[in-house]
Every structure is written in structure tokens, then in C-alpha cells.
Amino acid sequence: MRKLRLNFLVLIFAIQTVNLCAQTVDRPKLWFSLSIEASDPTNPPTHYTADRRVVLVTYTNISDKDTSYLEYGLDRGLDMHVLLDGAPAEETDNMHALREQRHPTKVSKYPNQGGSYRSPTTINAGKSFTVPLPIADYFDMTKPGTYTITVSKETFPDDPARSVTVWSNTIEIVVP
């Protein structure tokens, strides 16, 4: 009788273990990393003026395979986290419009601003590409203080169960 109880107890734990394993979702390995740096205001990226605050975002293929990457406008795939002296920085109308484009509502206060289409880019294993992100277009950076900036990106934004958030480093920009 005692052996029967022990076998029954083991069976109950085994069934619970199978249930736990069956509920896990396989998350794919990350294929990219993100890093950011402030652009040099004395030598701004092409198509930008020195008075605009631009962050350079670098995607690095950390996998062992060449990967094709497609994005409909870099800003649409990145989440920007900007603080002014430790508090959330004021968002511009461009940021409000961007949020609404990502999560559309029935009535939009902001007209659809379209989006730039990027053709697929192949990133070789271990290689990187860098693109400018005009951060001041999305956050009011005219007030003096220390701006702390980080960006993140979901690996599968349309599939949250499989998605992993990739975070960049954090930089500071001081506005006198």
C-alpha cells in the first residue's frame, strides 16, 4: 500500500512537470544587439544640421549567419526612452503621432505621416550598420539639463509570446 501511494505521488509530480514544460514558449536566439552614441554636432550625419540632436543607432549581427533585415522607417521599430534630469522628457507631436501609428485608434488627432520604406539589408555575421535617429524630433530637448537616452527593440513585435526586448546602452547628453 505504501509503495502504491509513493508511485501515485511520483505520477502526480510527473504530470505537473509535463504541464509546465508544455506551456513554455521557445524564444529564438537573439540575432542582433543595439548600441547608441551621440553624433558629433560639429560633424552631423548627412541630411542633418548641427542644431538637431541626433543619436547614432548601431545594429550588430551577433549570430553566426548572414541575416536580412527589413524595416519601415527606423523610428517605427525602436522604443525611445528619454529622461530629463531623471524624469520623463516631454514628447513632441511627432512622438504622439508615432505612438498612434504603432497602436492606431478609431479617430486619429495626427494625420498618417506615411513611412519610409527600406529595402532589405543583408547584415553579414559579426558585422554592423549604423543609422541616425533624430531624437529631438520626438522629445523636446531645448530645456537645459542632462538627458538620459536608451533605445530598445522587440525581436518579434507582432508576436509577443516569442519576442525578446533588446536594449541598447544608455548615453547622456547635457544641454547647457
C-alpha positions as CSV (number, residue, x, y, z in Angstrom):
1,M,0.0,0.0,0.0
2,R,2.8,2.4,0.9
3,K,4.6,1.7,-2.5
4,L,1.3,2.4,-4.3
5,R,1.0,5.8,-2.6
6,L,4.6,6.6,-3.4
7,N,4.0,5.7,-7.1
8,F,0.8,7.8,-7.1
9,L,2.7,10.8,-5.7
10,V,5.5,10.5,-8.2
11,L,2.9,10.3,-11.0
12,I,1.2,13.5,-9.8
13,F,4.5,15.4,-9.8
14,A,5.5,14.0,-13.2
15,I,2.2,15.1,-14.7
16,Q,2.7,18.6,-13.3
17,T,6.2,18.7,-14.7
18,V,4.9,17.8,-18.2
19,N,2.2,20.5,-18.0
20,L,4.8,23.1,-17.0
21,C,7.1,22.1,-19.9
22,A,4.2,22.1,-22.4
23,Q,3.4,25.7,-21.5
24,T,6.8,27.2,-22.2
25,V,7.4,29.1,-25.5
26,D,10.6,28.6,-27.3
27,R,12.1,32.0,-27.7
28,P,14.5,32.3,-30.6
29,K,18.1,33.2,-30.1
30,L,18.9,36.9,-30.5
31,W,20.5,37.7,-33.8
32,F,21.3,41.4,-33.1
33,S,22.5,43.8,-30.5
34,L,21.9,47.5,-30.2
35,S,24.2,50.3,-29.2
36,I,23.9,54.1,-29.4
37,E,26.1,57.1,-29.3
38,A,25.5,60.9,-29.7
39,S,26.5,62.2,-33.1
40,D,29.2,64.8,-33.2
41,P,27.4,68.2,-33.5
42,T,30.4,69.7,-35.4
43,N,30.1,66.9,-38.0
44,P,26.4,65.9,-38.2
45,P,25.2,63.0,-40.2
46,T,24.2,63.6,-43.8
47,H,20.9,65.4,-44.2
48,Y,21.0,66.7,-40.6
49,T,22.0,70.2,-39.3
50,A,24.3,70.8,-36.4
51,D,21.4,72.2,-34.2
52,R,19.5,68.9,-34.3
53,R,20.2,66.3,-31.6
54,V,20.9,63.0,-33.4
55,V,21.7,59.6,-31.9
56,L,23.5,57.0,-33.9
57,V,22.0,53.6,-33.6
58,T,24.2,50.6,-34.4
59,Y,22.7,47.2,-35.1
60,T,25.3,44.4,-34.8
61,N,24.6,40.9,-36.2
62,I,25.6,38.7,-33.2
63,S,24.6,35.4,-34.9
64,D,26.8,33.1,-37.0
65,K,24.6,33.6,-40.1
66,D,24.1,36.5,-42.6
67,T,20.7,38.0,-41.9
68,S,18.3,40.0,-44.0
69,Y,16.8,43.0,-42.1
70,L,13.7,44.9,-43.3
71,E,12.3,48.0,-41.5
72,Y,9.7,50.5,-42.5
73,G,11.4,53.5,-41.1
74,L,13.9,53.0,-38.2
75,D,11.9,55.1,-35.7
76,R,8.9,52.8,-36.1
77,G,10.8,49.8,-34.8
78,L,12.6,51.4,-31.9
79,D,11.2,52.4,-28.5
80,M,13.0,55.5,-27.3
81,H,13.4,56.1,-23.5
82,V,14.4,59.7,-22.7
83,L,14.7,61.2,-19.3
84,L,15.5,64.9,-18.4
85,D,17.2,65.0,-15.1
86,G,15.7,61.7,-14.1
87,A,12.0,62.5,-15.1
88,P,10.4,61.6,-18.4
89,A,11.3,64.1,-21.1
90,E,8.4,66.0,-22.8
91,E,7.3,64.2,-26.0
92,T,6.7,66.2,-29.2
93,D,3.7,65.8,-31.6
94,N,6.0,63.6,-33.7
95,M,6.3,61.1,-30.9
96,H,2.5,61.2,-30.2
97,A,1.9,60.5,-33.9
98,L,4.5,57.7,-33.9
99,R,2.8,56.0,-30.9
100,E,-0.6,56.3,-32.7
101,Q,0.8,54.8,-35.9
102,R,2.0,51.9,-33.8
103,H,-1.3,51.5,-32.0
104,P,-3.9,53.1,-34.2
105,T,-7.2,54.2,-32.7
106,K,-10.5,54.8,-34.5
107,V,-10.0,58.6,-34.7
108,S,-6.5,60.0,-35.0
109,K,-5.6,63.5,-34.0
110,Y,-2.5,63.1,-36.1
111,P,-2.7,62.6,-39.8
112,N,-1.0,59.5,-41.2
113,Q,2.5,60.6,-42.0
114,G,3.2,57.6,-44.1
115,G,6.6,56.0,-43.6
116,S,9.8,55.5,-45.4
117,Y,10.2,52.0,-46.9
118,R,13.6,50.5,-46.6
119,S,14.7,47.7,-48.9
120,P,16.0,44.6,-47.2
121,T,19.5,45.0,-45.9
122,T,21.8,42.0,-45.5
123,I,24.0,42.1,-42.4
124,N,26.8,39.7,-42.5
125,A,27.6,37.7,-39.4
126,G,29.5,39.7,-36.9
127,K,29.1,43.0,-38.9
128,S,27.2,46.2,-38.1
129,F,25.3,49.0,-39.7
130,T,24.6,52.4,-38.2
131,V,21.7,54.8,-38.8
132,P,20.9,58.2,-37.5
133,L,17.9,58.7,-35.2
134,P,16.8,62.4,-34.8
135,I,15.9,62.0,-31.1
136,A,15.0,65.7,-30.8
137,D,12.2,65.2,-33.4
138,Y,10.5,63.0,-30.8
139,F,11.4,64.7,-27.5
140,D,11.7,68.3,-26.6
141,M,15.5,68.7,-25.9
142,T,15.5,72.5,-25.8
143,K,15.4,72.7,-22.0
144,P,18.7,72.8,-20.1
145,G,19.7,69.6,-18.2
146,T,21.0,66.1,-18.6
147,Y,19.1,63.9,-21.0
148,T,19.5,60.2,-20.5
149,I,18.7,58.2,-23.6
150,T,18.3,54.4,-24.2
151,V,16.6,52.6,-27.1
152,S,15.0,49.2,-27.2
153,K,13.5,47.0,-29.9
154,E,11.4,43.9,-29.9
155,T,12.7,40.9,-31.9
156,F,9.1,40.0,-32.9
157,P,6.8,43.0,-32.3
158,D,3.8,41.2,-33.8
159,D,4.3,38.0,-31.7
160,P,4.8,39.0,-28.0
161,A,4.9,35.3,-26.9
162,R,8.1,34.8,-29.0
163,S,9.5,38.3,-28.7
164,V,12.5,39.4,-26.7
165,T,13.3,43.0,-25.9
166,V,16.8,44.1,-26.9
167,W,18.2,47.1,-25.0
168,S,21.0,49.5,-26.0
169,N,23.5,51.1,-23.8
170,T,22.5,54.4,-22.1
171,I,24.0,57.7,-23.0
172,E,23.8,61.2,-21.6
173,I,23.5,64.4,-23.5
174,V,24.0,67.6,-21.5
175,V,22.2,70.7,-22.7
176,P,23.6,73.9,-21.1
